[in-house]
Amino acid sequence: MTTQLFDESVPACADYKCAFLPHAVTHRGKAEAMWEKYSPYADRNFLSSLRTEFHARFWEMLLCTQLLEAGFQVVKESSAGPEFYITLDGKRFWVEAVSPKAGTGQDAVPPIEYGHAGTVPIDRIVLRLASALSEKLSHYRRALAAGRISPNDGYIICINPSQVPHAKFGSDPSYPSRALYGVGNLTLSIDRDSRRILDQFNVHTPSITKKSGASVATSPFFGSGEISCSAVIYSVMDFFNIDRCVSNDFGVYHNPNAARPLPTQAFGMFDQFVPEPIDESRFTLRHIPREAA
């Protein structure tokens, strides 16, 4: 018999305790149903760590159940990581989940001040995604060196920034577009006399400068040598809004440089984004809607 996911009697973090508030009854029921599907894939510390790393562990469960519902055969091999793998066209693609936090120090994303006007710290949010990607690429290299991953395997990094203030409200261009391809703000070229728009494009922003002066790359999937990561799956869905969870809350951002590219036809249930070069210095990010994939 499967152990219950939630236990109100145990010491836990604030977010775990919020799951027992009256308005969260429906959410808790959905989460328990997810746990029934996910429990065979969970490591033995999952329930205890859920009480302290609520968002991160919930994201792992949500991701796995979405892949199961999409018809993938999920295989859990070791608690040492990555989380699990799926098989596509005879190749293993390891799936690694990460849920970045607000960060610390001068570049931390500040909390939202409700009731006050302010600006969204876009660059700081992008830095948190870039840091999460870098962290998991380091995990990949360690797993490769330890023999847990083969050089012939694909690697999918799955990012959920629900713990990063402001991030769940989105951006245009999207935060993953900024962090993975260096897609910057919309720029207009306007004729000074007629005031007609002559051209419009998103400026390429391949890096962001931290407060310390250090430069952080924000274009690993375009014009770089990053070949180990096949794609990034991105979602801001978390426990507190799973009552609205549908497949298009997940986006797949493909790496055109990947040594083991992810087949687009395999992820028709999610929105997908594929960069396509226009010339040596420009590219367009093609959106493949989930209905048309």
C-alpha positions as CSV (number, residue, x, y, z in Angstrom):
1,M,0.0,0.0,0.0
2,T,1.4,3.4,-1.0
3,T,2.3,5.8,1.8
4,Q,0.3,9.0,1.9
5,L,2.1,12.0,0.4
6,F,1.1,14.5,3.1
7,D,1.4,14.2,6.8
8,E,0.2,17.1,8.9
9,S,1.8,15.8,12.1
10,V,5.5,16.1,10.9
11,P,7.7,19.2,11.2
12,A,7.9,20.9,7.8
13,C,8.7,24.1,5.9
14,A,6.0,26.8,5.5
15,D,5.0,25.8,1.9
16,Y,4.4,22.2,3.0
17,K,2.2,23.4,5.8
18,C,0.3,25.6,3.4
19,A,-0.9,22.5,1.7
20,F,-3.2,21.9,4.7
21,L,-5.0,25.2,4.4
22,P,-8.7,25.0,3.6
23,H,-8.4,26.4,0.0
24,A,-5.7,23.7,-0.8
25,V,-7.9,20.7,-0.3
26,T,-8.4,20.2,-4.1
27,H,-4.7,20.7,-4.8
28,R,-3.8,18.2,-2.1
29,G,-6.2,15.6,-3.6
30,K,-4.6,16.1,-7.1
31,A,-1.1,15.8,-5.6
32,E,-2.0,12.6,-3.8
33,A,-3.3,11.1,-7.1
34,M,0.0,12.1,-8.7
35,W,1.9,10.4,-5.8
36,E,0.1,7.1,-6.6
37,K,1.7,7.2,-10.1
38,Y,5.1,8.6,-9.0
39,S,5.9,6.6,-5.9
40,P,7.5,3.7,-7.8
41,Y,10.0,6.2,-9.3
42,A,10.7,8.2,-6.1
43,D,13.9,7.8,-4.1
44,R,13.6,6.6,-0.5
45,N,14.2,10.1,0.9
46,F,11.5,11.7,-1.2
47,L,8.8,12.1,1.5
48,S,11.2,13.4,4.1
49,S,12.8,15.9,1.7
50,L,9.4,17.0,0.4
51,R,8.9,18.5,3.9
52,T,12.0,20.8,3.6
53,E,12.5,21.2,-0.2
54,F,8.8,21.3,-1.1
55,H,8.9,23.0,-4.5
56,A,11.9,21.2,-5.8
57,R,10.6,17.7,-4.9
58,F,7.1,18.5,-6.1
59,W,8.5,19.6,-9.4
60,E,10.2,16.2,-9.8
61,M,6.9,14.4,-9.2
62,L,4.9,16.7,-11.5
63,L,7.4,16.3,-14.3
64,C,7.5,12.5,-14.1
65,T,3.7,12.2,-14.0
66,Q,3.4,14.5,-17.0
67,L,5.8,12.3,-19.0
68,L,3.9,9.2,-17.9
69,E,0.6,10.7,-19.0
70,A,2.2,11.5,-22.4
71,G,2.9,7.8,-22.8
72,F,6.7,7.7,-22.1
73,Q,8.2,4.7,-20.4
74,V,10.0,6.3,-17.4
75,V,12.9,4.3,-15.9
76,K,14.4,5.1,-12.5
77,E,17.9,3.6,-12.2
78,S,19.7,5.1,-9.2
79,S,19.2,7.6,-6.4
80,A,22.6,9.1,-7.3
81,G,20.9,10.9,-10.2
82,P,19.9,12.0,-12.7
83,E,16.2,11.5,-11.8
84,F,15.2,9.0,-14.5
85,Y,15.4,8.4,-18.2
86,I,13.1,7.9,-21.2
87,T,14.0,6.1,-24.5
88,L,13.5,7.8,-27.9
89,D,14.5,6.2,-31.2
90,G,16.5,3.6,-29.3
91,K,18.5,6.2,-27.3
92,R,18.3,7.0,-23.6
93,F,17.5,10.6,-22.7
94,W,18.2,11.4,-19.0
95,V,15.9,13.8,-17.3
96,E,17.2,16.1,-14.6
97,A,14.9,18.4,-12.6
98,V,15.9,21.7,-10.9
99,S,14.0,24.4,-9.1
100,P,16.2,27.5,-8.7
101,K,15.6,29.9,-5.8
102,A,15.9,33.6,-5.5
103,G,19.6,33.5,-4.9
104,T,21.7,35.4,-2.4
105,G,23.8,38.6,-2.4
106,Q,23.6,41.6,-4.7
107,D,22.2,39.6,-7.7
108,A,19.4,37.9,-5.7
109,V,15.9,38.4,-7.0
110,P,14.0,40.6,-4.5
111,P,10.6,39.6,-3.2
112,I,7.5,41.1,-4.7
113,E,6.2,44.2,-2.9
114,Y,2.5,43.9,-3.3
115,G,0.6,47.2,-3.4
116,H,3.7,49.1,-4.7
117,A,4.7,50.0,-8.2
118,G,8.1,48.8,-9.3
119,T,10.2,47.2,-12.0
120,V,10.6,43.5,-12.7
121,P,14.3,42.5,-12.3
122,I,14.4,40.6,-15.6
123,D,18.2,40.3,-15.7
124,R,18.3,38.8,-12.2
125,I,15.7,36.2,-13.0
126,V,17.6,35.3,-16.2
127,L,20.7,34.9,-14.1
128,R,18.9,32.4,-11.8
129,L,17.9,30.3,-14.9
130,A,21.5,30.5,-16.3
131,S,22.8,29.4,-12.9
132,A,20.4,26.4,-12.7
133,L,21.5,25.3,-16.2
134,S,25.1,25.6,-15.3
135,E,24.6,23.6,-12.1
136,K,23.0,20.7,-13.9
137,L,25.6,20.7,-16.6
138,S,28.1,20.2,-13.8
139,H,26.0,17.3,-12.5
140,Y,26.0,15.8,-16.0
141,R,29.8,15.9,-16.2
142,R,30.1,14.2,-12.9
143,A,27.6,11.5,-13.8
144,L,29.4,11.0,-17.1
145,A,32.8,10.6,-15.3
146,A,31.2,8.2,-12.8
147,G,29.8,6.1,-15.6
148,R,26.1,6.6,-14.7
149,I,25.6,8.3,-18.1
150,S,27.0,7.2,-21.4
151,P,28.4,9.6,-23.9
152,N,25.8,8.3,-26.3
153,D,22.9,9.3,-24.1
154,G,20.8,12.5,-24.4
155,Y,20.3,14.9,-21.5
156,I,17.3,17.0,-20.7
157,I,17.4,19.7,-18.1
158,C,14.0,20.6,-16.6
159,I,13.7,24.0,-15.0
160,N,10.9,25.2,-12.8
161,P,11.4,28.7,-11.4
162,S,8.3,28.8,-9.2
163,Q,10.5,29.7,-6.2
164,V,12.0,32.8,-8.0
165,P,9.9,35.9,-7.3
166,H,8.3,37.5,-10.4
167,A,9.3,34.5,-12.6
168,K,5.9,32.8,-12.8
169,F,4.3,35.9,-14.3
170,G,6.4,35.6,-17.4
171,S,8.2,37.9,-19.7
172,D,8.2,38.8,-23.4
173,P,10.5,37.5,-24.7
174,S,10.2,34.6,-22.3
175,Y,12.8,34.0,-19.6
176,P,14.1,30.7,-21.1
177,S,14.4,32.4,-24.5
178,R,16.6,35.0,-22.8
179,A,18.6,32.6,-20.8
180,L,19.2,29.9,-23.4
181,Y,19.4,31.8,-26.7
182,G,20.2,35.3,-25.7
183,V,17.0,36.8,-27.0
184,G,16.8,40.4,-25.7
185,N,14.3,43.2,-25.7
186,L,12.3,44.2,-28.7
187,T,14.1,47.0,-30.7
188,L,12.4,49.3,-33.2
189,S,14.1,51.2,-36.0
190,I,11.9,54.3,-36.7
191,D,12.2,56.9,-39.5
192,R,12.8,60.2,-37.7
193,D,10.7,62.2,-40.2
194,S,7.8,59.9,-41.1
195,R,7.9,58.1,-37.8
196,R,7.3,54.9,-39.7
197,I,8.7,51.6,-38.2
198,L,11.4,50.5,-40.6
199,D,12.5,47.4,-38.8
200,Q,11.9,45.5,-35.6
201,F,13.9,42.8,-34.0
202,N,15.0,41.4,-30.6
203,V,18.5,42.4,-29.9
204,H,20.9,39.5,-29.2
205,T,22.1,39.6,-25.6
206,P,24.7,36.8,-25.2
207,S,25.6,37.7,-21.6
208,I,24.5,39.6,-18.5
209,T,26.9,41.5,-16.3
210,K,26.5,40.8,-12.6
211,K,26.9,43.5,-9.9
212,S,30.4,42.3,-9.3
213,G,31.3,43.0,-12.9
214,A,31.5,39.3,-13.9
215,S,29.9,38.4,-17.2
216,V,27.5,35.4,-17.3
217,A,26.7,33.8,-20.7
218,T,23.0,33.7,-21.6
219,S,23.3,32.1,-25.1
220,P,24.4,28.5,-24.5
221,F,22.0,27.1,-27.1
222,F,23.0,29.5,-29.9
223,G,26.5,30.1,-31.3
224,S,28.3,28.2,-28.5
225,G,29.9,24.8,-28.0
226,E,27.4,23.5,-25.5
227,I,26.5,20.1,-27.0
228,S,25.7,17.9,-24.0
229,C,22.2,19.3,-23.2
230,S,19.6,18.1,-25.7
231,A,16.9,20.5,-24.6
232,V,15.4,22.3,-21.6
233,I,11.8,21.6,-20.5
234,Y,10.5,24.7,-18.7
235,S,7.4,25.2,-16.6
236,V,6.3,27.5,-13.7
237,M,3.5,25.1,-12.6
238,D,3.6,24.2,-8.9
239,F,1.5,22.7,-6.2
240,F,-0.5,25.9,-5.6
241,N,-1.8,26.1,-9.2
242,I,-2.0,22.5,-10.3
243,D,-5.8,22.8,-10.5
244,R,-5.1,24.7,-13.8
245,C,-2.3,22.4,-15.0
246,V,-2.5,21.5,-18.7
247,S,0.1,20.3,-21.2
248,N,0.8,23.8,-22.7
249,D,2.1,24.9,-19.3
250,F,5.3,23.1,-20.4
251,G,7.7,24.3,-23.1
252,V,10.5,22.4,-24.7
253,Y,13.5,24.6,-25.8
254,H,15.7,22.7,-28.2
255,N,19.5,22.9,-28.4
256,P,20.4,23.0,-32.1
257,N,24.1,22.2,-31.2
258,A,23.2,19.1,-29.2
259,A,25.2,16.0,-29.9
260,R,22.0,14.0,-29.1
261,P,19.2,16.3,-30.3
262,L,15.7,15.7,-29.0
263,P,13.2,14.7,-31.7
264,T,10.4,17.3,-32.0
265,Q,7.8,14.7,-32.9
266,A,8.3,13.0,-29.6
267,F,7.0,16.0,-27.6
268,G,3.9,17.0,-29.5
269,M,2.0,17.3,-26.2
270,F,4.1,20.4,-25.2
271,D,4.8,23.7,-26.9
272,Q,8.2,23.6,-28.5
273,F,10.8,26.2,-29.5
274,V,13.5,25.6,-32.1
275,P,16.1,28.3,-33.1
276,E,16.6,28.5,-36.9
277,P,19.5,30.6,-38.3
278,I,18.6,33.4,-40.8
279,D,22.3,34.2,-41.5
280,E,25.6,34.2,-39.6
281,S,24.5,36.7,-37.0
282,R,20.7,36.3,-36.8
283,F,18.2,33.6,-36.0
284,T,14.5,33.2,-35.5
285,L,12.9,31.2,-32.7
286,R,10.3,29.0,-34.3
287,H,7.3,28.1,-32.1
288,I,5.8,24.7,-32.7
289,P,2.4,24.8,-30.9
290,R,1.4,21.5,-29.2
291,E,-1.6,21.0,-31.5
292,A,0.5,21.3,-34.6
293,A,3.6,19.3,-33.5
